[in-house]
Amino acid sequence: MIKYIYFISIMILYSASSYSDNKFISQSGVSVTTDDIDGFAFKMPTELRAGFFESPERIDKTIMNLLTMKIVNKYAQDNNLIEMSEVNDTVKNKMNDIVSYRSEDDNYLKKEIEYKLIKKYVYIEEKYKYFQNYFRSTIKEDELHELANELYELNKESFYKEETRDIDYISFIYNENNKKQKESISKDIFNNLRSSKTTMGKIIKRFKNKDPDFESVKGFNNYVYNDRDGVFSEAVFKNKKLGLIESIVDVNNRYIILVINRINEAGYESFKKVKGSIIAKLKEEKTVRDYNKLMLDLTGDKIEINELNIVSLRTRYEPITKEIKDE
């Protein structure tokens, strides 16, 4: 007698039409149904599905997220706030991605009913995203300009910036055995740079990947004086002119040649410079406040919960093991 073991996904349960209409949770005239959960589950890779629904916390969060999305979508559609042509295009592209990415491993995607359930769920997601973007767009930045200016004046100290420097540098690491050699190389380079016989770019090209003791750093911008850097910081900030500093820096077994590209003076950043970031923050804060108020208005009704259906989700997507005996 030979035993053949194979797996049949419990998803076949959705083939019963009466079960596909079951509701898990309802509020404000909107329900999360089996179709919604199946669409979410089938979109998930097969190998992750059963394990995902083993967690009651994940089940609860998934159901509540779906309820929120569907309530918001109903409000948005009732008020003609969703441009469905844009949503349709997005869903089409998303479904093409899902099929191309998953079809090799998940044969169920070839089944029409499962494809439709995934598509239905993707529509829920994309309509919700569309409305969120629309809602943000209703917050007008011009209306926040005066408040942004007030916040700038009240918090001006937070916009004070210390002096910084934009620098490039090259260095040679040395030890007791090669100190004189590296010092000689560093002096030659320094003198040639000072007399404009060469450039930092040429030096880097010459030594990079050829001398293991050579290092280069280009575009080190907004360097702030740091006590921990000691000698290095002193060398960067004592020079008041742009260009090659006055001498080679000898610190921590390194000969360092520094070039100052820009001196960023200390002072208060202007309102014009920081206005964009202040307004962006204010806009996000107002969006959250207004959105939360909207959600309170939309979700004031009592929530109806079908606990038995919710509990059933823990095993709904588990594979069933059957034995077939062939004598």
Secondary structure by P-SEA (a helix, b strand, c coil): cbbbbbbbbccccccccccccccccccccccccaaaaaaaaaaccccccccccccaaaaaaaaaaaaaaaaaaaaaaaacccaaaaaaaaaaaaaaaaaaaccccccccccaaaaaaaaaaaaaaaaaaaaaaaaaaacccccaaaaaaaaaaaacccccccbbbbbcbbbbbbccccaaaaaaaaaaaaaaaaaccccaaaaaaacccccccbbbbccccccccccccaaaaaaaccccccccccccccccccbbbbbbcccccccccccccaaaaaaaaaaaaaaaaaaaaaaaaacccbbbbaaaaaaacccccbbbbbbbbcc
